[in-house]
Structures are given as structure tokens and as C-alpha cells.
Amino acid sequence: GIVAFVSSLDQAGPMTRTVRDAAILLNEMASVDAKDSTSVDRPVPDYEAAVDRGVKGLKVGIPKEYRVDGAPPEIDALWNQGAEWLKAQGAEIVEVSLPHTKYALPTYYIVAPAEASSNLARYDGVRYGRRAENVHDIVELYEKSRAEGFGREVQRRILIGTYVLSSGYYDAYYLRAQKLRTLIARDFAKAFESCDVLLTPATPGPAFAFGAHADDPVAMYLNDVFTVTVNLAGLPGMSVPAGLSSNGLPLGLQFIGKAFDEETLFRAGRALETAADFTAKPKEWWKA
């Protein structure tokens, strides 16, 4: 199963080697569940059938606010190349605006910890989660169970969430973040009036080394700048590997679609996958 982290943002999605495999998996995953209040009762399209429809006639939006100062030039170059690949297959490239993008990251990191704090409160060692041993009373059981059961990053988010939901700060942080979330969703609705799908980078740079930002969570969170808007607005997103960085690490491009329009994502994703022909594999470092 999956632990509920942020109920209004969480979404289970497939991680696969190809776009077609993702479509096959999503066909089986998408459904209504009587025990899941976040699921939707609506017909599930044949996603696999959409994969080979191509992008001819599709309007692909390029949000100008996703060009971030200080991002590696190779990210912009790959983004431009992705647009050219789609254009060569018959798509029309249009520029769109998502003016509240700059507020997406702070909005996400208020909403997400707040809901995480609420969702993870149940993991107290009584009915859910790890139960600490060698405790003398109920208070020690709670303290040790949560201290041992949650890692440092989870603890950090719970503390932030508890803070923004506390008396005197709820209106200043959480309520304001929810209002911004509405504006971010409106930006997407406006953009989709002039395009069918959006093309953006997946991240502002290649993956950083494990533990590289352990002492600088803000630097770590900044890598989510292009993806958190999707969750905030309740839209489907897809990341497709499309190239390599200068030091051989994979770089991806992201498609963002209209709500419940995953079919268009699969069309665009397959077109990009075909053009990029990404076949790179990790070096056998253990033989070096």
C-alpha cells in the first residue's frame, strides 16, 4: 500500500521503461475505489490506443515563466530541441503564460507539510506504524515511536506543517497558500484555452549526488519547481528522458495535460520518446 502523505496532492503513477508500458499500467491502475475518497468514478479510456496517434495538429504550449535564471544552458537547449522534435512531427508550438508560477514552490511547501502533519499524526505506535519497545508510559511510547519511525526529512515536514496550522499562523500561511493554489489552477485553465498540452523541463538540472543537500533543504526543494504546479492544480504530468547532461546524467522533459486528458500526454510522450531515441545506460562503475 501507499502511506497517505498529502491527500489533496498525492497521486499514484506508473514508472516504466517506455511510454507504452506506462499506458498499459495506467489502464489497470485507473479506477474508482469505494475506500478512497480521492478517486473519481468515470470511464477509463484506452490509454494504450492513444500512444500511436501522433501529435499532428496538437498545440504545444511553452510557458515562458519556466525559464529560470541560473539554470544550466543544457536544460534550455534540450527544451528547445524537444519543441523542435514535436514541431517536426506536425505539432504547433505556442507561447503561454503561467504568471503565478513563482509562488508554486512556497505554496506547495506550505500545503504539503500541513497535510502531512495531519495525515501522519495517526502513526503514534498504537494502531499505526512502528511501535517502540522498552517504554515506560504512553508519552514515551508516542515520543520514541515517532522519533524512531520517521526520518529527518519527514520530521522536518511534520514540524513545518504543525507550525503553519497552529493558532495565529493558519491564516497567514495555510489559508493564503490555498488561495494561491486556486490562482495557479486558474493560470493553467487560461493557458489551455490556447493549447492542448504543455512542454516544460522536468527539473532545473540533473540529479544531485545522494545526500548532497542534506544540510540545505531549500536547495533540495528547488528541484521540484517545475513539477509541484501539476499537483497543486490537479493535472496529469509525464516526464520523458530526452538527453544527457555534460557529465552523462539523464535529463527529462515534462508534459502537463488538461485534467483527465492523459491520452494527450501519451500521444505527446510517445512522439518525444521516438524523436529523442534515448538509449543511454549507466556505466558499469563497479568494473572501473
C-alpha positions in Angstrom: 0.0 0.0 0.0 0.9 3.7 0.0 1.1 5.9 3.1 -1.1 9.0 2.8 1.3 12.0 2.7 -0.7 14.9 1.3 -4.2 13.8 0.4 -5.0 16.7 -1.9 -1.7 16.3 -3.9 -0.9 12.6 -3.8 -1.2 10.5 -6.9 0.0 7.0 -7.6 1.5 6.8 -11.1 3.5 4.2 -13.1 7.3 4.4 -13.5 8.2 2.4 -16.6 10.9 1.9 -19.3 8.6 3.1 -22.2 5.6 5.4 -22.7 3.6 2.4 -23.9 4.3 0.5 -20.7 3.1 3.5 -18.7 -0.1 3.5 -20.7 -0.7 -0.2 -20.1 -0.1 0.1 -16.4 -2.3 3.2 -16.0 -5.1 1.3 -17.8 -5.1 -1.1 -14.9 -4.5 1.4 -12.2 -7.1 4.0 -13.0 -10.4 3.2 -11.4 -12.8 4.2 -8.6 -12.3 2.8 -5.1 -15.1 3.0 -2.6 -12.4 3.2 0.2 -10.6 6.1 -1.5 -12.3 9.4 -1.2 -9.8 11.0 -3.7 -10.7 8.6 -6.5 -13.1 9.5 -9.3 -15.9 7.5 -10.8 -15.6 8.0 -14.5 -14.9 5.8 -17.5 -11.2 4.9 -18.1 -10.1 5.5 -21.7 -7.9 3.0 -23.6 -4.6 4.8 -22.9 -2.5 2.3 -24.9 -4.6 3.1 -28.0 -3.7 6.7 -27.7 0.1 6.1 -27.7 0.4 5.9 -31.5 -2.0 8.7 -32.6 0.9 11.2 -33.0 1.0 14.9 -32.4 0.0 16.2 -35.8 -2.4 19.1 -35.2 -1.7 19.4 -31.4 -0.9 22.8 -30.0 2.0 22.5 -27.6 2.3 25.4 -25.1 5.7 26.7 -23.8 5.2 28.5 -20.5 7.6 31.5 -20.5 7.8 31.6 -16.7 9.5 28.2 -16.7 12.7 29.7 -17.9 14.6 30.0 -14.6 17.6 32.3 -14.1 20.7 30.3 -13.3 19.5 27.1 -14.9 22.2 25.2 -16.8 22.2 26.1 -20.5 21.8 22.4 -21.4 18.3 22.4 -19.9 17.2 25.3 -22.2 18.9 23.6 -25.1 17.1 20.3 -24.5 13.7 22.1 -24.0 14.2 23.9 -27.4 15.2 20.7 -29.0 12.1 19.0 -27.6 9.9 21.7 -29.1 11.6 21.2 -32.5 11.1 17.5 -32.4 7.4 17.9 -31.8 7.1 20.6 -34.4 8.8 18.3 -37.0 6.0 15.8 -36.3 3.2 18.2 -37.0 2.6 19.9 -33.7 2.2 23.7 -33.4 4.3 25.4 -30.8 2.7 28.4 -28.9 4.0 30.5 -26.1 1.7 30.7 -23.0 1.9 32.4 -19.6 1.5 30.9 -16.1 2.1 34.2 -14.1 1.7 32.6 -10.6 4.4 30.0 -11.2 6.9 31.9 -8.9 4.5 31.2 -6.0 4.1 27.5 -6.7 7.1 26.3 -4.7 6.3 28.2 -1.4 2.7 27.3 -1.8 3.5 23.6 -2.2 5.8 23.6 0.8 3.1 25.1 3.0 0.2 22.9 1.8 2.3 19.6 1.7 3.7 19.8 5.2 0.4 20.9 6.7 -1.5 17.9 5.3 1.4 15.7 6.1 1.3 16.8 9.7 -2.3 15.9 9.8 -2.1 12.6 7.9 1.0 11.3 9.8 -0.4 12.1 13.3 -2.0 8.6 13.3 1.4 6.9 13.3 1.8 7.0 17.1 2.8 3.4 17.8 -0.6 2.4 19.0 -2.5 1.4 15.9 -0.3 2.6 13.0 3.4 2.5 12.2 6.4 1.5 14.2 5.9 0.7 17.9 8.8 1.5 20.1 10.0 -1.1 22.7 11.2 -0.7 26.3 9.0 2.2 27.1 7.6 3.0 30.5 4.5 5.1 29.7 2.2 6.3 26.9 4.1 9.6 26.4 7.4 7.8 26.0 5.7 5.4 23.6 4.5 8.3 21.4 7.8 10.1 21.5 10.0 7.1 20.8 7.8 5.6 18.1 7.6 8.8 16.1 11.3 9.6 16.6 12.4 6.1 15.5 9.8 5.7 12.8 10.2 8.9 10.9 13.4 10.1 9.2 14.8 13.6 9.5 13.1 14.9 6.4 9.7 13.6 7.4 10.2 15.0 10.9 11.1 18.4 9.3 7.9 18.4 7.3 5.7 17.4 10.2 7.2 20.2 12.3 6.7 22.8 9.5 3.2 21.6 8.9 2.3 21.7 12.6 3.7 25.3 12.7 1.7 26.6 9.7 -1.5 25.1 11.1 -1.0 26.4 14.6 -3.2 29.2 16.1 -2.1 32.6 14.8 -0.3 31.3 11.7 -3.1 29.3 10.0 -4.5 32.4 8.2 -1.0 33.9 7.4 0.3 30.7 5.8 -2.1 27.8 5.1 -5.1 29.9 4.1 -3.1 32.1 1.9 -1.4 29.2 0.3 -4.8 27.7 -0.6 -5.8 31.0 -2.2 -2.6 30.9 -4.3 -3.3 27.3 -5.3 -6.6 28.5 -6.8 -4.8 31.2 -8.8 -2.2 28.6 -10.0 -5.0 26.3 -11.2 -6.7 29.3 -13.0 -3.4 30.0 -14.8 -3.4 26.5 -16.3 -7.1 26.8 -17.3 -6.3 30.0 -19.1 -3.2 28.5 -20.8 -5.2 25.5 -22.0 -7.6 27.8 -23.9 -4.8 28.2 -26.4 -3.0 24.8 -26.3 -3.6 21.1 -25.8 -0.6 20.2 -23.7 2.4 22.0 -22.1 6.0 21.1 -22.6 8.5 22.0 -19.8 11.7 20.8 -18.3 11.3 18.1 -15.7 13.9 19.6 -13.3 16.1 22.6 -13.4 19.2 20.4 -13.6 20.5 16.9 -13.5 20.2 14.7 -10.3 22.4 15.8 -7.4 24.5 13.3 -5.5 22.8 11.3 -2.7 23.0 13.4 0.4 24.4 16.5 -1.3 21.7 18.8 0.0 21.1 17.0 3.3 22.0 20.2 5.2 20.3 22.6 2.8 16.7 21.5 2.3 15.8 24.7 0.4 18.3 23.8 -2.3 16.8 20.3 -2.4 13.2 21.6 -2.6 14.2 23.9 -5.5 14.5 20.9 -7.8 10.7 20.5 -7.6 10.0 23.9 -9.1 8.7 22.5 -12.4 6.7 19.6 -11.1 4.8 20.8 -8.0 2.5 23.0 -10.0 1.0 19.9 -11.6 -0.1 18.5 -8.2 -1.3 21.9 -6.9 -3.6 22.3 -10.0 -4.8 18.7 -10.1 -3.4 17.9 -13.5 -1.7 14.9 -15.1 2.0 15.1 -15.8 4.6 12.9 -17.5 8.4 13.0 -17.5 10.2 11.5 -20.5 14.0 11.0 -20.6 15.3 13.0 -23.6 19.0 13.6 -23.3 22.2 13.6 -21.2 23.9 16.3 -19.2 27.5 17.2 -19.9 28.6 14.8 -17.2 26.4 11.9 -18.5 23.4 12.2 -16.3 19.9 11.8 -17.8 17.7 14.9 -18.4 13.9 14.7 -18.8 11.2 16.8 -20.4 7.8 17.1 -18.8 4.3 17.2 -20.4 1.4 18.7 -18.5 -2.1 18.0 -19.7 -5.6 19.1 -19.0 -7.5 17.4 -16.2 -8.3 13.7 -17.1 -6.6 14.1 -20.5 -3.9 11.6 -20.0 -4.5 10.4 -23.6 -2.9 13.6 -25.0 0.1 13.1 -22.7 0.7 9.6 -24.1 0.5 10.9 -27.6 3.0 13.7 -26.9 5.2 11.4 -24.8 5.5 8.8 -27.4 6.3 11.4 -30.1 9.1 12.8 -27.9 10.3 9.3 -27.0 10.6 8.4 -30.7 12.5 11.5 -31.6 14.8 11.5 -28.6 15.7 7.8 -29.1 17.0 7.8 -25.5 19.0 4.5 -25.1 21.7 5.6 -22.7 22.5 3.2 -19.8 24.6 3.7 -16.7 28.2 2.8 -16.9 29.3 -0.3 -15.2 31.0 1.7 -12.5 31.7 -1.5 -10.4 34.2 -2.6 -13.1 36.1 0.7 -13.2 
